[in-house]
Amino acid sequence: MRRARLRVAWVVVGLLAAAGLVLVGRWSVPLDERPGFAAPESMPVVVSPRVGPVTDVVAVNAQVQHRAATTVPLLTAQPDAFRQVVTAAPLETGDKVRVGDLLGEVNDVPVFAMSGRVPSFRVMYAGDRGVDVEQLSASLVKLGYLRSGAKSVTEPVLGAVERFFTDEGYAQLGGAVAKHGIDGRLFAFVPTLPATVADSEAAVGAAVGDGAPPVLTLVDGEPELVVAPPRAGVELPAGAAVSATCGSRTLEGELTDDRAPWATAAEIEGEAAPEEGWIVDTLDDRAEVLGASCAATAAVVHGDEDTVWVPSSALFSAADGTPQLRVQAEGAAFEVFDVETGAPAGGWVPVVDPPPTLTAATRLLAGDA
């Protein structure tokens, strides 16, 4: 009886051991090698085109500066004059200068602001022609002393200058114009007026020594935000919205069609500017100090309402490097066709002359760009 129980016990232990080996063997088989197992099909990544403009936000360099600066020396009297002193200095830093305004005088010899880019150091006689004559006559038209501009010194031009000097309190200069001509040194031609006085060395009673006249520095209007492209070859089209943070204030505006030298503090002192930039008018009249660097971005709009864009991840390359798209056909099948692409923007690539079948509803296979 005891032997029978032992045999039963050994049989049970054997069965349990066999079952354990079977289970361990089954669990050790990889899941995808088990009988009856089917791995799930890998689903392709599918993307769709986009129709319409795309906005790309790019970082740009920006500074608060004036568009341009002009240094104007005040005339000194004749070299044989015993003593040269400033006899009039009506302007201070921050004052506005407009066409016809008196900039100052030395020994009662005045200098008036006129619009123009070419300085004049000669005496303009009747019949003389030149850019300085045209600039002066155009300014006299703005001031109401001439009906129309002139390319040469005519009797109306001489008469207009005489009346201008007389009205400004210099009748003696006005009376000498017809006989002695128009002394171009009495006019400082400033590229852009109105301008702002950024600095002035003129003070009434100050002596002018060593023949070096006092100077005024005029800058073009209010401070502006000057924006430079992020790198060479990058164009920022007119109308690109710009946002810049300068210190604690934000300046926002739109690029104009005007391009100007990238203004730096060194440029205002007369040194060369390193590169080109774009002008954005400052909305804050209390603009930051000149030379302040700003963290800025430009939102550039590319394409139009009919432009078809594809994600850069949807582009493949043929053996010869030709860009290709893989368009979903039936089920998991994709049709491959060649395309011509343009410059990418914001992760999207425009398709040149897209086929009619390429719409916002088209499904494209995505892969590595």
Number of C-alpha atoms within 10 A of each C-alpha: 5 6 8 8 10 11 11 11 11 11 12 12 12 12 10 12 12 11 12 12 10 11 11 10 10 12 10 9 11 8 12 10 10 12 8 6 9 10 8 6 6 6 7 11 12 16 20 19 20 21 19 14 16 24 16 15 16 16 17 19 19 30 26 26 29 26 25 18 23 22 19 21 19 27 24 23 20 11 9 7 9 7 13 22 21 24 19 20 20 14 20 16 14 15 14 17 24 18 19 19 16 21 25 26 24 25 19 16 19 25 23 21 23 29 23 20 15 13 17 21 13 13 14 21 19 17 10 14 15 13 15 23 22 17 22 25 29 22 20 23 17 17 15 12 19 18 14 13 17 19 18 19 21 17 11 15 25 21 16 22 23 22 17 20 18 15 11 14 11 16 14 11 19 22 16 12 21 17 10 13 18 24 15 18 20 21 25 28 26 25 19 21 19 19 24 23 22 19 17 19 15 27 17 14 14 16 17 18 11 7 11 11 21 23 17 22 19 29 28 22 18 20 25 24 35 29 30 26 19 16 10 8 7 9 11 21 14 14 15 18 19 23 22 23 15 20 12 6 12 16 21 18 17 17 22 15 12 10 17 17 19 24 31 23 16 11 17 23 12 12 10 13 15 11 12 14 20 23 26 26 19 21 15 14 10 10 19 22 13 17 19 16 20 22 15 21 20 24 18 20 17 18 15 11 10 10 17 24 28 24 20 18 19 25 23 20 13 13 7 6 8 14 17 17 21 20 22 17 13 8 6 9 11 15 12 16 12 14 15 12 18 11 9 17 20 14 13 21 22 25 19 13 11 15 10 6 9 19 16 15 12 15 19 26 22 20 15 9 12
